[in-house]
């Protein structure tokens, strides 16, 4: 949750401006966010000029967005969560340009079966995860232009699907929120004519252009409590630590040199703030607020000025833009307030220096490849991209192989939901680990006893509530308890019982590429696994190259005897050349009883019998 507000006339206003209260009234009677929202929406009714109303709406909406984000970050329950080094990907390449070349050369496109016979989905696959902080550091963009079909016909890209276009269309996919870069080829629907996937022209290549901007350099500052209020400088880059609290830090930074002409008009976020706790591990970012108190005050004044106007005019727009430009010239330092999931011990503040920049543009003509997770093909299809990408998450992920019973119990987070009294829930959640991946499908939870009580007095529970069997249900495989308050003769206050958890015993072995056991074989960037000797539900495989780093897996395919199975062999494709293989086998599976006593949250309305 990173919140940055638009810089044009859209900015920030506080409740004082939005709610229409005087400062004195606001202090005496602070309004909730819902009340402020309602007051603001009501105030818009008095604005008759459409353009003025749009501007005030955008400013007010920005305020409410910021305040909501601030409340969520401030009120988030403390829970330590560890992540990866956001700069890890850059540390594997000798220069920023080498990282850019790897990004571009590693791009390919997968053919994906869609839910309809009239659709074909295309998934651009990037070598780095673009949806996580630090997935790829540099400004980048891909512009799709067309798709070429098997009959040589070229279909131009259009930004959205058209209901009135009778032909084949290429447009962004509307059904996939996890991969926003996905595309869909839509074939026309002709009533009375069945779609035949075998005879229609298939997409064979995707055309477009990619652009990546690499900075001159990156510099990191290591900061702690002693640095609060101090400015640290390296040549043209400077960083000032304004505040360092338990779970957030406020930082200002600046670059004394102007931006390179190539990026002068490009939105950039050159600051990367990371934190570690006393264990030395990186904490996951919870979110950030990117507007300083000075910016907020400035936006308040702009909004107040707008609210005094009767109509929009060119002079008003010019004044707002001039004021914005003057403010930015007077406040050259950029501000970030970054929250983390856990207590901060030290900060690592890194700045990308865009005073010089290298812009790489390359036309793309990418073959569309088909790799299903299961296939009956007897031959192995190559997928060698001739680049090397490492999996920096693997070392942390593999710690789950040695998970202990105590570790598992300590990771449990109990959540409750009582919004629907007929389906109140208790959930025993834990962050998924590598150990969960090896549990397999044959889980035998056994008994899952639970008893409900009314109250607890002097440390002792009252008599248990007698309930019909249908009053509650325990699902040990999902680690949930669902109960119907309408069937309780008394209001429950405490639930006591035991929830089964599952823990795999995992054996690790490491082999050099030249001494692999029977059933494992390395071919270029592929690891071929005999699934009769290494069943997929019991084994996992990770590989390293000569550097000693884990290689990132591109994808894997199971080659089966038929559509119904069984699996014969699997192929794992990697970004790089494996020289070492690690095997992880589940050798035992244990059920761990997690005893609990939960104080139940109260529902707003409970239909308990008198």
N, C-alpha and C positions, 0 to 999 in steps of 0.2 A: 504494500500500500504506500506508494510514493506519490505525494500530492504536490503538484506544481500548477500554478494558475496561469492562464493565458496573459500575455504581456500587452496586448493591444489596449482597448479601453476596458477589457474584462479584467477585473482584479479582485480585490478582497474588500469586504465590509464586515464589520462586527455587528453584534446584535443591537448595539446602541443605534447604529444607522439603519439597520433593517427593520427593527421592531418599532421604530417611531417613538421611543421613549426618551425622556431627558436623562442625563447622567445620574441625577439624583434618584429618579424613579427606578432606574435599572439597578442601582445599588440596594435600594430598599426592597425591591421585589424582583429578584433575578428570575428570568424566564427560562423554562426548559427549551430544549432544541425544537420540540414539537410546537410549542407556543410561538417561538420566533418564526418558525416556518409558516404557521398559519397567519401571523400578523403580516409577514412579508407578502405572502400571496394575496392577502386582502388589500394591501397598499397598492398592488399593481393595477387593481380595478380602476383607480382614479387616473391612470395615465392613458391618454387617448391617442397620442402620437405613436404609431407602430414601431418606428425605428428607435425612438427613445425608450419605449417599453422593452424592446429586445435588449438594449444595452443595460438597463437597470436589472432586467431578469438575469442576464449573464453575470453581472456583478454579484447580485444577491445569491444566485445559485452557487457561485464560487465560494462565498462566505460559508454557506451552509455545508457545502462539501468539505471545506477545510475544518470547520468546527466539529463535524461528525467524525472525520478522520482523527482529529486531535483527541476527542473523547475516547474513541476506540483504542488508540495507542496508549493513552494514559491509564485506561481502566483494564487493559488486558491482563489477565491473571499471570503472575510470574511463573514461568516454566522454562527451564534451560533447554535449549535445543542447539545442537552442534551442526555446522555445515562445512563447506569446503573453502579453500583459498580462492577468492575470485580472480586472483592474478596467476593462479597455477598454470592456466593454459598458455599464458605469455612466456612463462619461465622455461617452457620446453623448446622454444624457437630462438635462434640466434639474433634475429632482428624483428621489429614489428612487420616489415614487409614479408618476411617468411611466413608469419602467421596469416597475413592476407592471402598469400598464394595458396596456402593450405586450405583456407576457407573456400576459395573459388574453385580450386581443382577437385575438392571433395564433394561438390554438389552433384547430385543425380536425382532422377525422377522415378518413382514407383507407380505402376499401374495397380489400382485398388478396385476390387469389385464393389459396386454400389448396391443399395437396397432395391433399386428399380432396374428393369431391363432396358430402360431408356436413358440410363445414366452410367457414366464411367468416371471414377474419381482418379485424379492424379495427385500424388503426394511428393512435393519437392523435399528431399532429405538433405539436411545440412550436417556437416561433420561435427559442429558444435551446437549445443542446445541453446536456442535463441530465447527460450522462455524463462530462463533463470538468471539471476544476477551473476555476472561474470561469465555467462555462457559464451558470449563473444563481445569483446571490449570496444570495438571500433564502430563508428557510424557506418551503416551499410544499407543497401536497398537492392531489391530485385524487381525489375519491371518486365512482366510477361507480355509477349507480343502476339504469339500465334502458336497453334499446334498443327503439325502435319500428319495427315491420315495415311493409311496404307494404300489408298488409291491416288496418292500424290496431291490431294486437295489440301489447301492451307486454310485454316479457320482462324480468323482474327480474334484476338482477346477483346472482351468487353467487360466493363467494371461490374455489371450486374446482369442476371438472366432476364431476358425479355419475353414476356408472354405472347407478344404479337409477332415475334420473329419465327417464321415457319421452318427455318433451316437448322443445321447443326450449329451449336453454340459452345464457346469456351468462356467460362466465367468463374469467379471465386465460389468455392463450395459454401453452401449455407448451412450444412449439417454438422460441421466439425469445429467445435470451439477450442479443442486442444491443439489443433494444427491449423492456425489461421492462414497459412500460406497454401493450403490445399486448393486445388482447382477441380472443376467438374466439366466434362464434355457431355452435353445434353443432345440427345437425338430426338427428332420430331415424332410426336405421337400421331398416328394415322388411325382413325377409328375403323374397326373391322379388319385391320391388318396386324397380325402378331409380330412382335419384335423378334428378330433372329440374330443373336449375337455373333453367330458364325459367319454370316454373309455380309454384315454391315462393315463399313471401313473402320479400322481400329486406329487409335492414336499411336504413332510410332516415334515422334520426336517433338520436343517442346522448345520454342524459340523465345529469347528475351535478352535482357542485358542486366549485368550485375555491376554495382559500384560499391567500392569500399574505400574509406578514408583512413589512412594510417598517420598517427602523430609523429612528430620528430623524436619524442622520447617520453618515458614515464619515470617519475621520481616519487619515492615513498618516504614519508616522515613517520617515525615511531614516536608516539606521544603517550604521556601518562598524567597523573594528577599534578605532578610538579610543573607541567607545561601549561596549565590553565592560565589564560591571560597573556601568554607569550606568543610571539610571532617567530616562526621558523622559516628560513629562506634558503633556497638553492637556486643561484643565478636569477632567472626571471620569474621563478615560481615561489610563492609564499603561502603559508598556512598559519592561521591563528585559531587556537583552541579556546573558545569562549566559555564553555562549560562542560564538565564531565560528571554526570550523575550515575546512579546505580545501573540504569538500563538504557540511558541515552546520552548522546554527546551533541554539542552545538559547535559547528566549525565554519570559519570563513576562509576563503581562498581567493587568490588573484594571480594573474599573469601580467607582468609589467609590459610585455611585448604585445603588439596587436595580433589578432588572428591572421593566419595566412589567407591571402585573397581567395584561395580555392574553397575555403570553408566559412568565409565571412558571413554568408547568409544561411548557413546550415545550423539547425538547432543542435547544440552540443551539451553533454553533461560530462565534463572532464574529471569530475571528482569521484573517487572510489573510497568509501570509508568502511573499514573492517574493524572488528573488535575481537579480543580474546579474553577468556576468563583466567583464573589462576592456574588452571590445568594446562594452559597454553593452546587450547583448541579454539578454532574460530567459532563465533556465535552466529546463528542465523539472524539476518536482518528481519525486524518486525515491520518496518515501514519508515517513511521519512516525510518531513515537512520542509519544503524548499523555499518558503517565504519568510523573510526576516521580520522582526517587529517594525523596523523602519518602513519596509515595503507595505506592511499591513496598514500602518498609519497613513501612508500615502494613498492607498486604495480607498481607505475610509473617506478621505477628503474628496477623492474623485467621485465616489458614490453620492456623498452629501451634496456635491455641486450638481450632479445629474438630477437628483431628486428635487432640486429647486427649479429645474427647467420646465417649460411648458411644451417645448417642441424641439426636435432634432434639427440641426443646421450644419452646414459645412464649416462655419466658424467654430461651432462647439466641437466638432470632430477634430479640427486643426488644433484647438486649444488643448484638448485631451492628449493628442499625440505629441505636441510640443512639451507638455508637462511631463509626459512619460519619458521623452528623450532627455530632458533636463535632469530628471531624477536618476536615470541610468548613468549619465555622465558624472553626476556627483557621488554616486554609490557604485564604484567599480568592483567592489569585492562581492563574491557570490556566497550565499548562505545555505547551510544544510543542517537540519536537526534530524539525527538518525537514531532510531530505536532498535534495540536488539533483544532477542529472546534469551536473557540470562544476565548475570551481573558482570559488568565490564571491569577488567583489570588494566588492559593496555589497548591503545588504538593504533591502527596502521592506516594512515591517510595518504592516498596516492593520487597524483595529479597527472593527467595526460596533457602534454605540451603541444598545443596546436598552433604555436607561432610559426611553425613550418609544417607542411602536410604533404603527403603523397596520395594522390587520388588515382586509384586503379579502376578502370572501366574495361569490361570485356563482354563482347557479344556471346550469347549462349545458344547452342544448338545441341540439346541434350537428348540422347536416346531414352525412350521410355522402357523401363525394365519390368519384368514380371517375376516376382518372388512371393509365392504363397507360403504361409507358415507350414502347410502340409502339401505334399505332392506325391504322385505315383511315378514320377519320372525316374528312370534308372541312371541317367547321367547327371553329373554335377555341373550346374551352370556357373561360369566364372563371374566374379564381381571384385575385380582388383583395381582400386582407384589410384594406386601408386603414390599414396600419401601416408604419413604417420600421424596418428592422433592417439593421445593417451587418455586413460580412464582414471582421473584423479580421485574419483569417488570410491574406487574399488578398495583401497586399503582400509578405509573407515567402514565400508559396507561389510567387508569380510570379517570384521571383528565379531559379527553375529555368529560366526562358526563356533566360537568358544563361549557363547552366552551361558550364564549360570542360572540356577533356579532363583537365587536372590536377585540377580540382575533383572530377570523377567518380572518378578513380583514388584520390584521398585519402579518398574516402568509403567505400571498400571495407572491409568487416569480414569476415575469414575465420573461419568456425566449422567445427568438426569434430565428428563423431559416430562413436564406435567401439563403442557398446554391442552392436551386432549385427555380429560379424566378417564375416559373409557379405554385409553391405550397409553397410560403412563409408562415410562421406560427408565430402566437403569442400565447403563452401558459400561462395560469394563474394557476400556480402550487402551491400546498401547501402540507406540510407534513401530511400524513394521520393520523387521530386520532380516538379514540374510538367513537367520535361523527359521523364520516363518516360511521362507521360500522352499525349505527342504522338509517341511512337515509331511508332505504327501497328501493322499486322499483318504487313507484308512485310519481315521481318527475315532477312538472309542472313549467318549468322555465319561461314561459311567453315571453315577448319581450326582444330582446338583441340588442339594437341599436348600430351601430358603423359608424363613419364618418371619412374619410381620408382627410388630408389637405397637401398642398405642403410645406409651410414653416411657421415659426412663427417670426414676426417682432415686436420689442418693446413690447414683452409680449402678443401680439395679434395674433391670427391665421388668415391666409389668407382665402379666400373663399374656401368652401369645393369642392373636386373633384367630378364631376358628373360621375357616374359609372353605367354600366349595372349590372343587378342583378347577373349575373354569374361571376362577377369579384371577389366576395368574398363570403365566407360562414362562418356563425357562428354556432358552435356546443356547446350549453350551457351545455349539459350533460358531455362533455369532457373538457369544459372550454378552447376551442381553437377557434382561428380565422384563417382561411386559405384564402389567397388572391393571385390572378394571376397578377403579374406585367405586363405581356404582354398585358393585357386588360386595363391598366391604361393610359389615354391620357397624364398624367404628372407623374413625379416621386413623390410618396408620402413621406412625411417627418414625419408626426405625425398622429396617430390614436387616436380618442376620442370616448368614448362610455361607456357602462355599461355592465358588465358581471354578470349574476345571480349566486349566491352561495347558498348553502343549509345548514340549521342549524336545528338540532333536539333539542327539549326540552325533557330532560331525567329525569324521576322520579326514585329515588333509595329507596329500602326498604331492611331491614336486618332482618333475622329470625334465631332463634335458631333451631337446628335440631329437637328438640322435639315439636316445635310449628310452623311447616310449613303450609302454606295455602294449600287449596285443589288444587290438580294438581301437587304438588311437593312432592317427596319422596326420602329419602336417603337410599340406600341399600349398606352396606359395603363401597366401594370406588366409588359408582355410585350415580349420581343424575338423577332420572327419572322424565321427564317433560311431562305433558299432553299438546300436541301441539295444541289441540283445545282451551284450556283455555289460553295458553301462545304461540301464533303464533311466529314462528322463526324469521320472518322479523320485529317483534316489540320488542322482549325481548332478553336479554342476562343474563347469570348467572355466578357468581364467588363464590367460596367457600373458607372458612378458616378452620383450625383445631384448637385445643386447644391452640396452641402457639400464635394465632392471626395473623399468616402469611397466605397469599393466597397460596393454593395448585395449582401446575401446572397440567393442563389438559393433559391427554395422547391423547385422541381422542374422537369424538362423532359420534353417529349413529342415523339417523332418521328412525324410523319404520313406514312404509307407508302401506295403505290399499291395494294398488296395485302398479304396476310399474308407473302408471299415477297419483298416489296419491289417496286421500289426505293423509297428514302426520297425524299419530295417536299419537305417543309419541316419545320422544327423550331420548337418554341415553348418559350422559357425564361421562367419566371415568377419575379418578384422581389418581395421585401418593400420596396416603395418605387417611386418614379417615376424611371426612368433619364433622364439628360440627356446622357450621354456613353458611347460604346461603344469598348472596346478589343478589337482582333482580334489573335489569335496564330496564325500559320500555320507549319507545318513546311515549310521550303523545301529541306532536305537531310537526309540520314541517313548518319552515318558509323559505321564499326566501329572501336572502339578496342581494341587488344590490351593486356591487362593481364598482364605477365610476373610470375611468382611462383616463389618457392622456399619451400615449406612444410615445417616440421619436424612430422612426423606424430605424433599421440598414439598411445600403445600401448593395444591392446585388452587386457582382462583375461585372456581366453583366446583364443589364436590357433591355428587349425587348419592352420598352415603345414606343408607337407611337409618331411620331414627332408632 
